[in-house]
Amino acid sequence: MFGFESVAAGYFVLLALSAAVASIPARAALRGAGASAGAAILVVVASRALPDDPRLWLAHLYLALGYWIPSLLTPPTPLTGQTRFEAWLRQTDLAWRSCVRPLTPLAAAALELAYLACYVVVPAAFLTVWTYGTRDQVDRFWMAVLLAGFACYVSLPWLVSRPPRMLEEQLPRNGVASFNVSVLRRVSHQFNTFPSGHVAVAIATSLSVWPVSRAAAVVFGGIAAGIAVGAAIGRYHYRIDVLAGALVGVAVALGVR
């Protein structure tokens, strides 16, 4: 097995075991455990049955499954009010707001575009490493990306919260922001991950490209910075989510390297 396949299989096994202690109905726990076990089996079977290249591309699917499956183990949020964790997150945000000045419409639109890049940064970086790097470099790339994402996603069933944009008065949104929200309604489970998985993955991605192409790493680093700022300013994540996600991304990328 590649190193990233061991990471993915171990993560899905951990999720399957977590279903036994999740604070959700038995039927939901069984569904989450089954999905986790199925994902782990997929990783193992693919590692034994497929050639190297298809296995390297399959890591995109493992990242997506790693994001979605924890939502099956997550208790529902209250229809009114907020969870204790949400209240704490909002309280920490108050300390940051006085430091942020209102943005111009052009700057706000630019940050929304930057945040939208979170959906393409991993495939684009993977293509760079896959094209110009060695098999070992691709393996280390995926180990860093998956570890960064999984470290954020795994906390979801225990630290339940929603994005700040869902708990606050409707913000004025330009065309790009409206498009972002529309995309999130279709591709997101509508929970907030703590730390921010988008930020952690984007930063781990940019740092993991460095051994293959420093120029590309600088470009992806700029995109990652834009994703981080856009996530906070656009109220897609709490600011402490963003900071914690950045720390996770840096720590994982440096640890894997």
ABEGO torsion letter per residue (X at the ends): XBAAAAAAAAAAAAAAAAAAABBBBAAAAAAAAAAAAAAAAAAAAAAAABBAAAAAAAAAAAAAAAAAAAAAABBBBBABEBBAAAAAAAAAAAAAAAABBBBBAAAAAAAAAAAAAAAAAAAAAAAAAAAABBAAAAAAAAAAAAAAAAAAAAAAAABBBBBAAAABBBBBBBAAAAAAAAAAAAABAGBBBOBBAAAAAAAAAAAAAAAABAAAAAAAAAAAAAAAAAAAAAGABBAAAAAAAAAAAAAAAAAAX
